[in-house]
Structures are given as structure tokens and as C-alpha cells.
């Protein structure tokens, strides 16, 4: 049943609301996986969430529901008033009237990615077969799966703002183990896109298999300081923490690493980071969760901090315009959309060629427990490869890297041109050579 939005806004006005808005998010998904040539799981899910907010007697009340009926307008207005009445702080509250311009694009594909389930099962069976045939050391295909998802979001308010967006994506994933003697290593990869033609089964199989095989024979290295190369995934992990320090709320609370560094040379001149939610990919969105238009912008330009990330509330406190980074349908925090760490001119191989002895990191684990968000100091379990005479050499495991986040991005020696989409971080990142960091091994 559809929400009677007109009735809701009329009731809100009659009850004395200064303004009100509605956010509706809907999704449907298909997920199928196989194990040992049999369908292991097959699920179809759908979800609906409506968040209603209103400013009542200077306070912002809100309520979230997972379904609507004919009585929803009255219920929502009543719950918003109740929610507003128990708020004691005097923080300014806002419902956004709308941006001057929105950069709308159609990113919805008419292809039903999850429409032919049997066809997808056959592709998964083919992937499993190819993985097992790739190398005799691939001893187990732990899982092979496919997911398709359609998402739609809609935001309306009592000022007449009407925004909506719909998109659909698909993903393949696989995990294998490789065995050599008593040693077992795991390999995993995921591919996601909104274009069916972009998935190449041979490339995917090779990537998954090599991820496991290249780890065989991993040992600890000698404990000391090494020049460090971070692969794109490691760059994305550390960059996500750095960008979180651009949250204006953290700056205003005096808990940000980048407080007081706006428009200053805070990092390496080699580092440029651009946020572009308008890139026509799986992360596209033209408005944030507060209804503010998103835009392409520099976050860091040649080491200079170009902007903090402002919600309506933090922007009002700072006397600036919001940046289109509101995240969360209730009280919004600041988040980023698709982000690009600008690549350099050298290939990764050319960058490695300058290193006599170093460490190439491919995995960082324990980030949430091993990273101090206030100081930037970190000590993280990691894995990767030795670099010897300018080339990747023997694999490494059971080692730890320690350093400081600001120092890492202040002491960049070289940035490669091998940008890669890191789906989990919504980033495109290259490999980066940084100054020496302490590696603890044997």
C-alpha cells in the first residue's frame, strides 16, 4: 500500500509542525550460492523503510516504520510529536527546502539481473569447475555466489521537495582454499557492476585462484623498519579512516585528526583525493540523506585539506553551506560517496623497481581495534610480500605493521597509476609507496 503523503503533510501542518519530511527506502534482492556443485542457498528478500520527521515546538521528532496502511498519516504525526516532546537539548534542527540544482542521471538498467536464476546457477557451476581445474593445489571451493539487488529511495517534504532515485546492481563472489603439504591459504574475490558485459569469467577465476596460491609458503620477515608499498585495498582501508576525520562534527567536538588544518598543507603534495558521487557507477547518488544535492569536489588537493564534510546541522554551526554528505535518515552524520585517490604516472612495477628491500602489503586486519582514531597511531596485523631488488618476492604472513596515519599520508614517496575499484570502501585507489614503517615479524 502506498503512503498517503498529502494527508500526512496536511495533518502535520494542522498539528503545528514547522516542517516535515518523509524518506522511503525500498529494496529487493536475489542471492544464490553453490557448494560442491549443489545449490547451497537461494533467497529472495525485500525491505521497506519509511522515516518520517517533523519540527514541533523547535524540536525534531522522528519515527521509523516498516509498513504503511490507511492509518499511517495519523500514527506518524502522533509519534513525531511524542518523540519531539522528550528531546531536551537545544541543538538547531532543519528540514531542507532543496538545493538550487540537482544533477540527475538515469543509472537504472532495464535488465533484470536476477531474472533467470537457472542461468546464474549454471554460471556459478562453471566458475566452480574452472577454479578446481585452475591448479591442483586448489583443494576446495568454499563458496561461489551471485547477488542481484534493486534499490529505490524517495524524499519529499512540506516545502514541496520531491527527490527519487532507482538503481540496480549485481555481484559475483567466490572463495577457495589452496593446499601445499600441511599449509592451507584462502583466496577470495568479489565483482560488482551495473553492466552485465563487464563480468569476465576467466579473469574472475584467475583472480580468485591467484589470491590463494600466491600466499602459499608465507613466512615472517625480520623485524625492522622497511619502505612500505600499500596495495589499492590497503590504501582504501587507511584512507577511509583519514577521510572520517573530515567529518565536521568530529572537528567541532575537537576529536578530529584534521582539526585546524582546513586549507592548510597537512599531507604529502603527491596526494589528491576527490569525492564524486555523480560518477555513473554502482555508487551513484545525486542527493544525500538530508536532500542536499551531491557534487564532485576535492577533499584533499596536493596535500591541502580542501573541505570538511558538513551536514545541515554542522554547516549551520560553522556558518557554511552543507556539502551534500548527510548520511542517515534520522539525525544525519557525515559520510562520503564514491571517492577517488588520484593515481600517479608510474606503473606499479616501475615504482617497485626503486626499492632494494621493502614490504608490499596486501592485507590489513584489526583496523577497528588497532587504529586509534584520536591520535592516528596504529598497530595492525598484516600480510603481503617481501620486495627484493625491485620485485615482489616471497609471501609474508603473521606480521604486524605499526605507524601513524598522518605520517603515512605525509611521507608518500610515489603513487602508482594502477587505480582499482575497492567495492567495500566505495573507492578507486592506486598502490602507494610510503616512508619506512616498523614491521614486527620474527
Long-range contacts (C-beta under 8 A, 24 or more apart in sequence): 1-67, 1-68, 1-69, 1-70, 2-68, 3-50, 3-68, 3-72, 3-73, 4-70, 4-72, 4-73, 5-156, 7-73, 8-52, 8-72, 8-73, 8-76, 8-77, 9-157, 9-158, 11-73, 11-74, 11-77, 12-54, 12-77, 12-80, 12-158, 13-158, 15-56, 15-77, 15-81, 16-56, 16-57, 17-54, 17-55, 17-56, 17-77, 17-80, 17-158, 18-54, 18-55, 18-56, 18-58, 18-95, 19-54, 19-55, 19-95, 19-157, 19-158, 19-159, 20-52, 20-53, 20-54, 20-55, 20-80, 20-95, 20-157, 20-158, 21-52, 21-53, 21-54, 21-95, 21-155, 21-156, 21-157, 21-158, 21-161, 21-291, 22-50, 22-51, 22-52, 22-53, 22-154, 22-155, 22-156, 22-157, 23-50, 23-51, 23-52, 23-53, 23-153, 23-154, 23-155, 23-289, 23-329, 24-48, 24-49, 24-50, 24-153, 24-154, 24-155, 25-49, 25-151, 25-152, 25-153, 25-154, 25-329, 26-151, 26-152, 26-153, 27-149, 27-150, 27-151, 27-152, 28-149, 28-150, 29-114, 29-147, 29-148, 29-149, 29-150, 30-113, 30-114, 30-117, 30-146, 30-147, 30-148, 30-149, 31-145, 31-146, 31-147, 32-117, 32-120, 32-121, 32-124, 32-145, 32-146, 32-147, 33-124, 33-143, 33-144, 33-145, 33-146, 34-121, 34-124, 34-125, 34-128, 34-143, 34-144, 34-145, 35-141, 35-142, 35-143, 36-141, 37-125, 37-128, 39-121, 40-143, 42-117, 49-329, 51-329, 51-330, 52-76, 52-79, 52-80, 53-80, 53-95, 53-329, 53-330, 54-80, 54-81, 54-84, 54-95, 55-84, 55-93, 55-95, 56-80, 56-81, 56-84, 56-85, 57-84, 57-85, 58-90, 58-93, 59-84, 59-85, 59-87, 59-93, 60-84, 60-87, 60-93, 60-331, 61-85, 61-87, 62-329, 62-330, 62-331, 64-329, 64-330, 91-313, 92-313, 92-316, 92-317, 93-313, 94-290, 94-312, 94-313, 94-316, 95-157, 95-158, 95-159, 96-157, 96-161, 96-290, 96-291, 96-292, 96-312, 96-322, 97-157, 97-159, 97-161, 98-159, 98-160, 98-161, 98-291, 99-287, 99-291, 99-292, 99-293, 99-324, 100-293, 101-293, 102-163, 102-286, 102-287, 102-293, 103-278, 103-286, 103-293, 103-294, 103-295, 104-286, 105-278, 105-280, 105-284, 105-286, 107-165, 107-167, 107-194, 107-280, 107-284, 108-166, 108-167, 108-168, 109-168, 109-194, 109-195, 111-168, 111-196, 112-148, 113-148, 113-168, 113-169, 113-170, 113-196, 114-148, 114-170, 120-146, 123-172, 123-201, 124-172, 126-201, 127-172, 127-174, 127-201, 127-204, 127-205, 128-174, 130-201, 130-202, 130-205, 131-174, 131-176, 131-205, 131-208, 131-209, 134-205, 134-206, 134-209, 135-178, 135-209, 135-213, 137-178, 137-179, 137-180, 137-213, 137-216, 138-176, 138-177, 138-178, 138-209, 138-212, 138-213, 139-177, 139-178, 139-179, 139-184, 140-176, 140-177, 140-179, 141-174, 141-175, 141-176, 142-175, 142-176, 142-177, 142-186, 143-173, 143-174, 143-175, 144-172, 144-173, 144-174, 145-172, 145-173, 145-174, 146-170, 146-171, 146-172, 146-173, 147-171, 147-173, 155-287, 155-291, 157-291, 161-291, 163-287, 163-291, 165-285, 165-286, 165-287, 167-194, 167-282, 167-284, 168-194, 169-193, 169-194, 169-282, 170-194, 170-196, 171-423, 172-199, 172-204, 174-204, 174-205, 174-208, 175-208, 176-208, 176-209, 176-212, 177-212, 178-209, 178-212, 178-213, 178-215, 178-216, 180-216, 180-217, 183-216, 183-217, 185-212, 185-213, 185-215, 185-216, 185-218, 186-212, 186-215, 187-211, 187-212, 187-213, 187-215, 190-423, 192-282, 192-423, 193-282, 194-281, 194-282, 214-385, 214-395, 215-383, 215-395, 215-397, 216-395, 217-394, 217-395, 218-383, 218-394, 218-395, 218-396, 218-397, 218-398, 219-394, 219-395, 219-396, 219-397, 219-442, 220-396, 220-397, 220-398, 220-399, 220-441, 220-442, 221-359, 221-386, 221-396, 221-399, 221-439, 221-441, 221-442, 222-441, 222-442, 223-438, 223-439, 223-440, 223-441, 223-442, 224-438, 224-439, 225-436, 225-437, 225-438, 225-439, 226-357, 226-358, 226-359, 226-436, 226-437, 226-439, 227-355, 227-357, 227-358, 227-359, 227-387, 227-413, 227-433, 227-434, 227-435, 227-436, 228-358, 228-359, 228-360, 228-361, 228-401, 228-433, 228-434, 228-435, 228-436, 228-437, 228-439, 229-348, 229-351, 229-352, 229-355, 229-358, 229-359, 229-360, 229-361, 229-387, 229-431, 229-432, 229-433, 229-434, 230-361, 230-431, 230-432, 230-434, 231-360, 231-361, 231-362, 231-384, 231-431, 232-418, 232-419, 232-420, 232-422, 232-429, 232-430, 232-431, 233-362, 233-363, 233-420, 233-422, 233-429, 234-361, 234-362, 234-363, 234-364, 234-382, 235-341, 235-429, 235-430, 235-431, 235-432, 236-341, 236-422, 236-424, 236-425, 236-427, 236-429, 237-364, 237-367, 237-425, 238-364, 238-405, 238-408, 238-409, 239-273, 239-339, 239-341, 239-409, 239-425, 239-427, 239-429, 240-425, 240-427, 241-367, 241-371, 241-373, 241-405, 242-405, 242-406, 242-409, 243-273, 243-299, 243-336, 243-339, 244-373, 245-373, 246-299, 246-305, 246-307, 246-308, 246-309, 246-334, 247-308, 247-309, 247-333, 247-334, 248-308, 248-309, 248-310, 248-311, 248-314, 248-315, 248-317, 248-318, 248-334, 249-311, 249-313, 249-314, 249-333, 249-334, 251-308, 252-314, 252-317, 252-318, 255-373, 255-374, 257-373, 257-374, 257-375, 257-376, 257-405, 257-406, 258-305, 258-308, 261-305, 262-305, 262-307, 262-308, 263-304, 263-305, 263-306, 264-304, 264-305, 265-303, 265-304, 266-303, 266-304, 266-305, 266-406, 266-410, 267-300, 267-303, 267-305, 267-406, 267-409, 267-410, 267-412, 268-303, 268-409, 268-410, 268-411, 268-412, 269-302, 269-303, 270-302, 270-303, 270-344, 270-412, 270-414, 270-415, 271-300, 271-302, 271-303, 271-341, 271-342, 271-409, 271-412, 271-415, 272-298, 272-300, 272-301, 272-302, 272-341, 272-342, 273-298, 273-299, 273-300, 273-339, 273-340, 273-341, 273-342, 274-298, 274-299, 274-339, 274-340, 274-342, 275-299, 275-336, 275-337, 275-338, 275-339, 275-340, 276-337, 276-338, 276-339, 276-340, 277-324, 277-337, 277-338, 279-338, 281-338, 281-421, 282-423, 283-337, 283-338, 283-426, 284-338, 285-337, 287-324, 288-324, 288-325, 288-326, 288-327, 288-332, 289-326, 289-327, 289-328, 289-329, 289-332, 290-322, 290-326, 290-332, 292-322, 292-323, 292-324, 292-326, 293-324, 294-324, 294-325, 294-337, 295-323, 295-324, 297-323, 299-336, 299-339, 303-410, 309-334, 309-335, 309-336, 310-334, 336-426, 337-426, 338-426, 338-427, 338-428, 339-425, 339-426, 339-427, 339-428, 340-419, 340-427, 340-428, 341-415, 341-419, 341-427, 341-428, 341-429, 341-430, 341-432, 342-415, 343-415, 343-416, 343-417, 343-418, 343-419, 343-430, 344-414, 344-415, 344-416, 344-417, 344-430, 345-417, 346-414, 346-416, 346-417, 347-416, 347-417, 347-418, 348-416, 348-417, 348-418, 348-430, 348-431, 350-416, 351-414, 351-416, 351-431, 351-433, 352-387, 352-390, 352-391, 352-392, 353-390, 353-391, 354-390, 354-414, 354-433, 355-387, 355-390, 355-433, 356-388, 356-389, 356-390, 357-386, 357-387, 357-388, 358-386, 358-387, 359-384, 359-385, 359-386, 359-387, 359-396, 359-399, 359-401, 359-439, 360-384, 360-385, 360-386, 360-387, 360-392, 361-401, 364-401, 371-405, 375-404, 376-404, 376-405, 376-406, 376-407, 377-402, 377-403, 377-404, 377-405, 378-402, 378-403, 378-404, 378-405, 396-441, 398-441, 399-439, 399-440, 399-441, 400-439, 400-440, 400-441, 401-437, 401-438, 401-439, 401-440, 402-437, 402-438, 402-440, 403-437, 403-438, 407-435, 408-434, 408-435, 408-437, 409-434, 411-435
